[in-house]
Amino acid sequence: MVKWKEQLIIHAPIDQVWTLFQDEYIQRIMPKVESHELLEGKNDAAGAKHAQVYTEGKQQQRYIVDTLAYVDEPARKYRETTFEMGQMFKVRYAFSLEKETEKTTRFIYEGHNKGISVTAKMMLLAGSKKAARNTVLNFMNRVKEQAEREI
């Protein structure tokens, strides 16, 4: 299993950052997501299920993303989701936003990627921890860059 938990400060109000995690803006922070379609429940709520199409290189994958938790309070925002990728990996991740000041937000990104099959477990063991961390940090920096721009 690969686990991560990273955080950084974004120089933007919490509501401005949170907008990027709403369904209609998801492609701004996840540009490889081709589509994000509600199947069940309400958008931006716990219990929602979305069909998501994701392109990596020439390969396109479709999976169902389940929203496990969703909190939208003035000083704290939280979204936790899970999905299975190619019947090989179970991925869970959570985005937390905490209001630091009126103009700054703490962004915490944590999760894990767990192998379902023996092959997948071996792939995770053989993978580079540095590359996995860089993927997480690149995502976080994309969120920071997008949030610090006007929406």
N, CA and C atoms as a LAMMPS dump frame, in Angstrom:
ITEM: TIMESTEP
0
ITEM: NUMBER OF ATOMS
453
ITEM: BOX BOUNDS ff ff ff
-5.0000000000000000e+02 5.0000000000000000e+02
-5.0000000000000000e+02 5.0000000000000000e+02
-5.0000000000000000e+02 5.0000000000000000e+02
ITEM: ATOMS id mol type element x y z
1 1 1 N 0.847 -1.171 0
2 1 2 C 0 0 0
3 1 3 C 0.898 1.242 0
4 2 1 N 0.489 2.219 -0.772
5 2 2 C 1.181 3.507 -0.807
6 2 3 C 0.293 4.514 -0.081
7 3 1 N 0.861 5.19 0.927
8 3 2 C 0.111 6.199 1.685
9 3 3 C 0.779 7.55 1.507
10 4 1 N -0.025 8.615 1.631
11 4 2 C 0.541 9.953 1.59
12 4 3 C -0.28 10.894 2.46
13 5 1 N 0.395 11.914 2.946
14 5 2 C -0.244 13.026 3.647
15 5 3 C 0.702 14.209 3.535
16 6 1 N 0.253 15.221 2.826
17 6 2 C 1.047 16.43 2.607
18 6 3 C 0.156 17.64 2.869
19 7 1 N 0.783 18.769 3.16
20 7 2 C 0.024 20 3.349
21 7 3 C 0.826 21.198 2.895
22 8 1 N 0.084 22.254 2.549
23 8 2 C 0.726 23.514 2.177
24 8 3 C -0.262 24.652 2.416
25 9 1 N 0.269 25.856 2.438
26 9 2 C -0.548 27.057 2.614
27 9 3 C -0.806 27.669 1.243
28 10 1 N -2.067 27.999 0.999
29 10 2 C -2.479 28.657 -0.242
30 10 3 C -2.878 30.082 0.102
31 11 1 N -2.395 31.025 -0.664
32 11 2 C -2.694 32.44 -0.433
33 11 3 C -3.964 32.83 -1.182
34 12 1 N -5.072 32.31 -0.657
35 12 2 C -6.407 32.592 -1.194
36 12 3 C -7.411 32.251 -0.096
37 13 1 N -8.549 32.935 -0.074
38 13 2 C -9.583 32.623 0.921
39 13 3 C -10.091 31.186 0.771
40 14 1 N -10.521 30.597 1.864
41 14 2 C -10.953 29.201 1.876
42 14 3 C -12.061 28.925 0.858
43 15 1 N -13.035 29.82 0.721
44 15 2 C -14.129 29.586 -0.227
45 15 3 C -13.641 29.604 -1.675
46 16 1 N -12.652 30.399 -1.967
47 16 2 C -12.085 30.447 -3.32
48 16 3 C -11.379 29.127 -3.645
49 17 1 N -10.659 28.588 -2.667
50 17 2 C -9.976 27.306 -2.871
51 17 3 C -11.013 26.187 -2.998
52 18 1 N -12.009 26.197 -2.145
53 18 2 C -13.037 25.148 -2.112
54 18 3 C -13.798 25.05 -3.433
55 19 1 N -13.972 26.18 -4.099
56 19 2 C -14.665 26.183 -5.394
57 19 3 C -14.031 25.184 -6.356
58 20 1 N -12.724 25.051 -6.32
59 20 2 C -12.017 24.149 -7.235
60 20 3 C -12.359 22.679 -6.999
61 21 1 N -12.847 22.347 -5.822
62 21 2 C -13.195 20.968 -5.503
63 21 3 C -14.662 20.652 -5.784
64 22 1 N -15.395 21.619 -6.298
65 22 2 C -16.784 21.391 -6.677
66 22 3 C -16.815 20.717 -8.045
67 23 1 N -17.835 19.928 -8.281
68 23 2 C -17.893 19.1 -9.482
69 23 3 C -17.693 19.873 -10.779
70 24 1 N -18.267 21.048 -10.881
71 24 2 C -18.177 21.787 -12.15
72 24 3 C -16.779 22.338 -12.438
73 25 1 N -15.893 22.349 -11.432
74 25 2 C -14.541 22.871 -11.619
75 25 3 C -13.454 21.799 -11.536
76 26 1 N -13.833 20.545 -11.368
77 26 2 C -12.876 19.477 -11.091
78 26 3 C -11.786 19.352 -12.161
79 27 1 N -12.112 19.662 -13.415
80 27 2 C -11.112 19.522 -14.48
81 27 3 C -10.012 20.585 -14.4
82 28 1 N -10.24 21.656 -13.666
83 28 2 C -9.185 22.66 -13.489
84 28 3 C -8.041 22.131 -12.644
85 29 1 N -8.365 21.248 -11.69
86 29 2 C -7.314 20.698 -10.838
87 29 3 C -6.96 19.261 -11.226
88 30 1 N -7.804 18.629 -12.03
89 30 2 C -7.554 17.271 -12.526
90 30 3 C -7.751 17.269 -14.044
91 31 1 N -6.801 17.842 -14.786
92 31 2 C -6.993 18.009 -16.23
93 31 3 C -7.083 16.704 -17.021
94 32 1 N -6.657 15.59 -16.452
95 32 2 C -6.754 14.311 -17.163
96 32 3 C -8.139 13.676 -17.042
97 33 1 N -9.008 14.289 -16.228
98 33 2 C -10.387 13.813 -16.128
99 33 3 C -11.147 14.349 -17.344
100 34 1 N -11.58 13.435 -18.194
101 34 2 C -12.302 13.8 -19.425
102 34 3 C -13.766 14.124 -19.147
103 35 1 N -14.368 13.355 -18.225
104 35 2 C -15.761 13.614 -17.86
105 35 3 C -15.993 13.191 -16.422
106 36 1 N -16.991 13.81 -15.821
107 36 2 C -17.327 13.588 -14.416
108 36 3 C -18.849 13.72 -14.329
109 37 1 N -19.541 12.594 -14.397
110 37 2 C -21.003 12.596 -14.531
111 37 3 C -21.672 11.997 -13.299
112 38 1 N -22.626 12.727 -12.722
113 38 2 C -23.365 12.259 -11.552
114 38 3 C -24.251 11.077 -11.931
115 39 1 N -24.144 9.992 -11.169
116 39 2 C -24.983 8.815 -11.382
117 39 3 C -26.031 8.65 -10.304
118 40 1 N -25.671 9.05 -9.08
119 40 2 C -26.533 8.798 -7.938
120 40 3 C -26.277 9.842 -6.859
121 41 1 N -27.316 10.227 -6.134
122 41 2 C -27.173 11.192 -5.054
123 41 3 C -27.144 12.618 -5.572
124 42 1 N -26.615 13.513 -4.739
125 42 2 C -26.508 14.933 -5.092
126 42 3 C -25.049 15.281 -5.328
127 43 1 N -24.802 16.151 -6.317
128 43 2 C -23.446 16.659 -6.523
129 43 3 C -22.944 17.26 -5.219
130 44 1 N -21.662 17.144 -4.988
131 44 2 C -21.033 17.789 -3.837
132 44 3 C -21.711 17.427 -2.516
133 45 1 N -21.965 16.114 -2.326
134 45 2 C -22.566 15.64 -1.087
135 45 3 C -22.108 14.213 -0.808
136 46 1 N -22.054 13.852 0.469
137 46 2 C -21.738 12.47 0.83
138 46 3 C -22.784 11.561 0.204
139 47 1 N -22.348 10.399 -0.289
140 47 2 C -23.249 9.453 -0.928
141 47 3 C -23.328 9.589 -2.439
142 48 1 N -22.758 10.655 -2.989
143 48 2 C -22.786 10.842 -4.445
144 48 3 C -21.906 9.788 -5.113
145 49 1 N -22.36 9.344 -6.277
146 49 2 C -21.578 8.434 -7.119
147 49 3 C -21.456 9.08 -8.485
148 50 1 N -20.221 9.149 -8.976
149 50 2 C -19.948 9.752 -10.278
150 50 3 C -19.229 8.753 -11.176
151 51 1 N -19.575 8.775 -12.447
152 51 2 C -18.795 8.045 -13.45
153 51 3 C -17.729 9.016 -13.925
154 52 1 N -16.497 8.577 -13.881
155 52 2 C -15.4 9.446 -14.268
156 52 3 C -14.574 8.754 -15.348
157 53 1 N -14.246 9.499 -16.392
158 53 2 C -13.374 8.997 -17.451
159 53 3 C -12.066 9.759 -17.326
160 54 1 N -10.969 8.999 -17.282
161 54 2 C -9.639 9.531 -17.02
162 54 3 C -8.706 9.048 -18.119
163 55 1 N -7.915 9.948 -18.668
164 55 2 C -6.971 9.576 -19.723
165 55 3 C -5.542 9.747 -19.227
166 56 1 N -4.769 8.681 -19.369
167 56 2 C -3.344 8.69 -19.028
168 56 3 C -2.599 8.229 -20.267
169 57 1 N -1.906 9.16 -20.928
170 57 2 C -1.239 8.831 -22.193
171 57 3 C -2.29 8.487 -23.239
172 58 1 N -2.188 7.29 -23.8
173 58 2 C -3.158 6.841 -24.805
174 58 3 C -4.255 5.981 -24.193
175 59 1 N -4.127 5.689 -22.907
176 59 2 C -5.076 4.808 -22.244
177 59 3 C -6.169 5.603 -21.546
178 60 1 N -7.412 5.174 -21.769
179 60 2 C -8.549 5.824 -21.133
180 60 3 C -9.207 4.818 -20.187
181 61 1 N -9.525 5.259 -18.975
182 61 2 C -10.162 4.396 -17.986
183 61 3 C -11.441 5.042 -17.503
184 62 1 N -12.405 4.203 -17.173
185 62 2 C -13.676 4.679 -16.614
186 62 3 C -13.864 3.977 -15.276
187 63 1 N -14.232 4.733 -14.262
188 63 2 C -14.499 4.139 -12.972
189 63 3 C -15.557 4.95 -12.237
190 64 1 N -16.055 4.357 -11.165
191 64 2 C -17.09 4.994 -10.349
192 64 3 C -16.42 5.571 -9.106
193 65 1 N -16.628 6.859 -8.886
194 65 2 C -16.064 7.556 -7.737
195 65 3 C -17.171 7.746 -6.705
196 66 1 N -16.955 7.23 -5.495
197 66 2 C -17.912 7.367 -4.394
198 66 3 C -17.449 8.46 -3.453
199 67 1 N -18.326 9.41 -3.143
200 67 2 C -18.023 10.442 -2.156
201 67 3 C -18.43 9.899 -0.794
202 68 1 N -17.448 9.675 0.067
203 68 2 C -17.684 9.091 1.387
204 68 3 C -18.053 10.14 2.425
205 69 1 N -17.453 11.31 2.332
206 69 2 C -17.71 12.373 3.311
207 69 3 C -17.603 13.716 2.617
208 70 1 N -18.412 14.656 3.09
209 70 2 C -18.418 15.991 2.505
210 70 3 C -18.815 16.978 3.599
211 71 1 N -17.907 17.9 3.929
212 71 2 C -18.157 18.898 4.965
213 71 3 C -17.886 20.27 4.365
214 72 1 N -18.828 21.171 4.537
215 72 2 C -18.684 22.538 4.026
216 72 3 C -19.073 23.519 5.131
217 73 1 N -18.114 23.799 6.009
218 73 2 C -18.313 24.739 7.116
219 73 3 C -17.478 25.984 6.829
220 74 1 N -17.779 27.115 7.459
221 74 2 C -17.051 28.352 7.155
222 74 3 C -15.532 28.261 7.309
223 75 1 N -15.039 27.532 8.308
224 75 2 C -13.598 27.485 8.55
225 75 3 C -12.971 26.131 8.214
226 76 1 N -13.788 25.183 7.78
227 76 2 C -13.282 23.843 7.467
228 76 3 C -14.08 23.234 6.323
229 77 1 N -13.353 22.711 5.345
230 77 2 C -13.96 22.033 4.202
231 77 3 C -13.28 20.674 4.081
232 78 1 N -14.055 19.65 3.713
233 78 2 C -13.492 18.301 3.639
234 78 3 C -14.264 17.477 2.622
235 79 1 N -13.533 16.749 1.801
236 79 2 C -14.153 15.833 0.841
237 79 3 C -13.301 14.568 0.79
238 80 1 N -13.943 13.423 0.99
239 80 2 C -13.25 12.136 0.937
240 80 3 C -13.933 11.261 -0.104
241 81 1 N -13.125 10.658 -0.969
242 81 2 C -13.664 9.816 -2.028
243 81 3 C -12.872 8.521 -2.146
244 82 1 N -13.474 7.566 -2.841
245 82 2 C -12.818 6.297 -3.1
246 82 3 C -13.25 5.783 -4.464
247 83 1 N -12.376 4.998 -5.086
248 83 2 C -12.714 4.335 -6.341
249 83 3 C -11.777 3.155 -6.565
250 84 1 N -12.21 2.233 -7.422
251 84 2 C -11.359 1.126 -7.842
252 84 3 C -10.857 1.416 -9.239
253 85 1 N -9.568 1.2 -9.44
254 85 2 C -8.946 1.465 -10.728
255 85 3 C -8.579 0.132 -11.385
256 86 1 N -9.245 -0.164 -12.495
257 86 2 C -8.91 -1.348 -13.283
258 86 3 C -8.961 -2.659 -12.534
259 87 1 N -9.8 -2.8 -11.544
260 87 2 C -9.912 -4.006 -10.715
261 87 3 C -8.562 -4.438 -10.126
262 88 1 N -7.651 -3.446 -10.029
263 88 2 C -6.334 -3.749 -9.471
264 88 3 C -6.033 -2.949 -8.208
265 89 1 N -6.522 -1.715 -8.167
266 89 2 C -6.193 -0.824 -7.06
267 89 3 C -7.446 -0.221 -6.452
268 90 1 N -7.437 -0.083 -5.145
269 90 2 C -8.481 0.64 -4.424
270 90 3 C -7.824 1.926 -3.939
271 91 1 N -8.346 3.065 -4.386
272 91 2 C -7.764 4.361 -4.064
273 91 3 C -8.734 5.122 -3.17
274 92 1 N -8.212 5.681 -2.093
275 92 2 C -8.989 6.561 -1.222
276 92 3 C -8.177 7.831 -1.038
277 93 1 N -8.845 8.964 -1.163
278 93 2 C -8.142 10.209 -0.901
279 93 3 C -9.085 11.223 -0.283
280 94 1 N -8.489 12.176 0.43
281 94 2 C -9.271 13.208 1.107
282 94 3 C -8.573 14.552 0.945
283 95 1 N -9.401 15.563 0.732
284 95 2 C -8.933 16.949 0.661
285 95 3 C -9.493 17.677 1.869
286 96 1 N -8.629 18.309 2.649
287 96 2 C -9.068 19.123 3.789
288 96 3 C -8.59 20.548 3.563
289 97 1 N -9.461 21.486 3.819
290 97 2 C -9.102 22.898 3.788
291 97 3 C -9.421 23.48 5.152
292 98 1 N -8.47 24.234 5.693
293 98 2 C -8.667 24.893 6.986
294 98 3 C -8.364 26.37 6.818
295 99 1 N -9.256 27.19 7.313
296 99 2 C -9.066 28.633 7.234
297 99 3 C -7.963 29.038 8.201
298 100 1 N -6.9 29.627 7.651
299 100 2 C -5.807 30.132 8.484
300 100 3 C -6.085 31.599 8.827
301 101 1 N -6.327 32.41 7.803
302 101 2 C -6.706 33.818 7.948
303 101 3 C -7.773 34.084 6.887
304 102 1 N -8.204 35.309 6.773
305 102 2 C -9.183 35.653 5.732
306 102 3 C -8.622 35.423 4.333
307 103 1 N -7.299 35.477 4.198
308 103 2 C -6.68 35.375 2.874
309 103 3 C -5.764 34.169 2.691
310 104 1 N -5.707 33.274 3.683
311 104 2 C -4.862 32.084 3.54
312 104 3 C -5.609 30.836 3.998
313 105 1 N -5.281 29.726 3.339
314 105 2 C -5.938 28.444 3.589
315 105 3 C -4.889 27.342 3.672
316 106 1 N -5.029 26.489 4.673
317 106 2 C -4.173 25.296 4.772
318 106 3 C -4.849 24.185 3.968
319 107 1 N -4.104 23.595 3.039
320 107 2 C -4.588 22.515 2.195
321 107 3 C -3.879 21.231 2.601
322 108 1 N -4.652 20.225 2.985
323 108 2 C -4.109 18.928 3.39
324 108 3 C -4.661 17.877 2.423
325 109 1 N -3.766 17.11 1.851
326 109 2 C -4.142 16.055 0.904
327 109 3 C -3.574 14.748 1.423
328 110 1 N -4.452 13.788 1.662
329 110 2 C -4.003 12.507 2.185
330 110 3 C -4.782 11.371 1.544
331 111 1 N -4.188 10.202 1.578
332 111 2 C -4.88 9.044 1.039
333 111 3 C -3.98 7.841 0.945
334 112 1 N -4.52 6.836 0.268
335 112 2 C -3.724 5.639 0.026
336 112 3 C -4.18 4.949 -1.256
337 113 1 N -3.268 4.189 -1.81
338 113 2 C -3.493 3.389 -3.005
339 113 3 C -3.154 1.958 -2.587
340 114 1 N -4.161 1.104 -2.579
341 114 2 C -3.987 -0.257 -2.08
342 114 3 C -4.17 -1.253 -3.223
343 115 1 N -3.245 -2.191 -3.354
344 115 2 C -3.359 -3.232 -4.361
345 115 3 C -4.445 -4.222 -3.984
346 116 1 N -5.304 -4.557 -4.945
347 116 2 C -6.358 -5.542 -4.709
348 116 3 C -5.839 -6.939 -5.044
349 117 1 N -5.134 -7.059 -6.159
350 117 2 C -4.598 -8.353 -6.594
351 117 3 C -3.134 -8.468 -6.172
352 118 1 N -2.605 -9.675 -6.246
353 118 2 C -1.192 -9.903 -5.932
354 118 3 C -0.311 -9.102 -6.896
355 119 1 N -0.679 -9.092 -8.164
356 119 2 C 0.086 -8.335 -9.164
357 119 3 C 0.125 -6.855 -8.808
358 120 1 N -1.021 -6.315 -8.445
359 120 2 C -1.098 -4.894 -8.09
360 120 3 C -0.263 -4.594 -6.848
361 121 1 N -0.3 -5.48 -5.869
362 121 2 C 0.504 -5.288 -4.651
363 121 3 C 1.985 -5.274 -4.98
364 122 1 N 2.392 -6.156 -5.879
365 122 2 C 3.795 -6.198 -6.296
366 122 3 C 4.174 -4.925 -7.054
367 123 1 N 3.266 -4.431 -7.883
368 123 2 C 3.529 -3.193 -8.626
369 123 3 C 3.754 -2.03 -7.669
370 124 1 N 2.935 -1.955 -6.62
371 124 2 C 3.096 -0.873 -5.65
372 124 3 C 4.414 -0.994 -4.894
373 125 1 N 4.784 -2.219 -4.547
374 125 2 C 6.057 -2.425 -3.848
375 125 3 C 7.241 -2.03 -4.718
376 126 1 N 7.144 -2.305 -6.012
377 126 2 C 8.24 -2.013 -6.937
378 126 3 C 8.287 -0.544 -7.352
379 127 1 N 7.196 0.171 -7.128
380 127 2 C 7.119 1.566 -7.562
381 127 3 C 8.03 2.486 -6.762
382 128 1 N 8.326 3.6 -7.351
383 128 2 C 9.191 4.593 -6.724
384 128 3 C 8.401 5.463 -5.746
385 129 1 N 8.854 5.496 -4.501
386 129 2 C 8.207 6.356 -3.501
387 129 3 C 8.399 7.827 -3.854
388 130 1 N 9.544 8.13 -4.422
389 130 2 C 9.829 9.506 -4.824
390 130 3 C 8.879 9.941 -5.934
391 131 1 N 8.641 9.082 -6.917
392 131 2 C 7.723 9.406 -8.022
393 131 3 C 6.298 9.578 -7.496
394 132 1 N 5.89 8.717 -6.568
395 132 2 C 4.548 8.817 -5.988
396 132 3 C 4.394 10.14 -5.234
397 133 1 N 5.407 10.511 -4.467
398 133 2 C 5.355 11.776 -3.725
399 133 3 C 5.327 12.966 -4.683
400 134 1 N 6.105 12.886 -5.762
401 134 2 C 6.097 13.967 -6.758
402 134 3 C 4.727 14.134 -7.397
403 135 1 N 4.019 13.033 -7.638
404 135 2 C 2.666 13.099 -8.194
405 135 3 C 1.745 13.857 -7.239
406 136 1 N 1.835 13.547 -5.959
407 136 2 C 1.025 14.218 -4.939
408 136 3 C 1.368 15.71 -4.892
409 137 1 N 2.659 16.03 -4.834
410 137 2 C 3.077 17.433 -4.741
411 137 3 C 2.725 18.217 -6.003
412 138 1 N 2.831 17.591 -7.166
413 138 2 C 2.44 18.267 -8.412
414 138 3 C 0.953 18.607 -8.401
415 139 1 N 0.134 17.669 -7.913
416 139 2 C -1.3 17.937 -7.801
417 139 3 C -1.56 19.11 -6.856
418 140 1 N -0.92 19.082 -5.706
419 140 2 C -1.129 20.137 -4.724
420 140 3 C -0.699 21.501 -5.263
421 141 1 N 0.409 21.529 -5.972
422 141 2 C 0.871 22.791 -6.557
423 141 3 C -0.078 23.29 -7.644
424 142 1 N -0.715 22.366 -8.388
425 142 2 C -1.712 22.764 -9.382
426 142 3 C -2.919 23.41 -8.686
427 143 1 N -3.35 22.82 -7.569
428 143 2 C -4.455 23.394 -6.795
429 143 3 C -4.067 24.785 -6.318
430 144 1 N -2.879 24.923 -5.768
431 144 2 C -2.393 26.219 -5.267
432 144 3 C -2.383 27.264 -6.385
433 145 1 N -1.818 26.891 -7.523
434 145 2 C -1.733 27.809 -8.662
435 145 3 C -3.126 28.245 -9.133
436 146 1 N -4.028 27.292 -9.255
437 146 2 C -5.386 27.608 -9.711
438 146 3 C -6.141 28.447 -8.678
439 147 1 N -5.95 28.138 -7.4
440 147 2 C -6.67 28.865 -6.348
441 147 3 C -6.188 30.297 -6.208
442 148 1 N -4.909 30.516 -6.455
443 148 2 C -4.365 31.86 -6.291
444 148 3 C -4.669 32.745 -7.492
445 149 1 N -5.23 32.16 -8.552
446 149 2 C -5.743 32.927 -9.682
447 149 3 C -7.206 33.245 -9.38
448 150 1 N -7.744 34.188 -10.055
449 150 2 C -9.169 34.464 -9.889
450 150 3 C -9.968 33.338 -10.533
451 151 1 N -11.002 32.904 -9.896
452 151 2 C -11.84 31.798 -10.403
453 151 3 C -12.607 32.227 -11.636
